[in-house]
């Protein structure tokens, strides 16, 4: 019998999730969104997530950030395994509650980059590193929920979480001194580790026509843009009862808070 998935939220990232469900041999048995144009052909559609999750084995949460924890708690009460887009919460007070939720896994797919082993090897003893995340985002983006800091948690959480996770994964989540300057569309700074200085910049721009997502370690540049659907490996982990737990995600959120 195929594993049954319910997708809650079918926005920008929905396609990646639908592809991953198919790739792991799962069955998409429900799609839920407040926008009825987000229907997926032949799949039962709901506007109430509580109805959508009922017959699923795994609930995938890809809704606006401020709704993640509420939906995850409801899915947990129904006994479901949960795959949740980052962050599961950006309320530090709520983290303790969310850590008690079983079978809840975060979507931290950059840990699955093919180059991660080489990055770890270089990071061990590296003197310097530079993280650059530059994304083109139109006025439509800023006018949506993604432009509302109360709904996203801010630039460093909404955009930066994946990238600071990689920095933390390689160099450490808490053994640094931070200096930074932050606005709603551009933030930059320096993380000084005992043996490594990491400079970083995250910027949303309407003008530049390209994306850049890179990490340079001692002069070697790694492209952090996803050339393949890394969500698939996160799904495989979750189906076997593995994945990034809320306790692990807490380290990332606390790192961002310090920055």
C-alpha positions, 0 to 999 in steps of 0.5 A: 500500500502506498504512503498517503500524503496530504499537502497543506498549502500549494504555493510557490514550493508546492511543485517540489513537494508534489514531485517528491511525493511521486518520486518516493512512490507516495500517493497525494490524496489531498491538497488544501489551500485557501486559493481554489486555483491551486487545485491539482488535477484529480486530487481531492481539494480542501480549504479546511486543513483539518478535513484534508489531513484525516486519511493521510499517513504523512501531512506536509505543511507548506503554508505561511510561516505563522501557521506552521505550528498550529497545523502541526499540532492538529496533525500530531493530535491526529497521529500523523507523521509531519514534514514541515517547511521551515520554520516550524515556529519563529516564536522562541517561547513556543519551541519547547511545546513543539519539541514535544511533538512526535514524528515532526521533521523540518524541511532542511534539504540543503543538508542533502547537497551532493557537495556537503562532504567536501564542504565539511572537509574544507571547513575543518581548518578553514581560515575564511568563508563567505556566504552570499544569498542574493535573490530577485523579488518583485513588488508582488512578493513584498506585498504578499504575506512574505513581506510581513515580518509578523508572518515570516519572522523576518528576512533572516528566518524566512530566507536565511534559515537554510543558509545559516543552517549550512554555516552552523552545520559546518562551523558551529551553531553557537561558538561565534561572535557576531557583528551585523547590520540588518534591514527588511531587505538586506542584512550582512555581517561577520561571524568570528569563530575560533579558527574561521571568519565567516562573512555573510550577506543576504539581500532581496532585490528588485533590480538585479536579474540573477540569483546568487546563493553561494558559500566560499570556503578558503577560496573554493565556491560552492553553489547552494542553488538546488539543481535537483529536487533535494526534497526527495531525500528529506521525504525518504528520511521522514518515511523511515522515521528520520529527519531534522527534529525540532530540537535540531531546528532550535539550534538554527533559530537560536543561532539566528537570534544571536546574529 
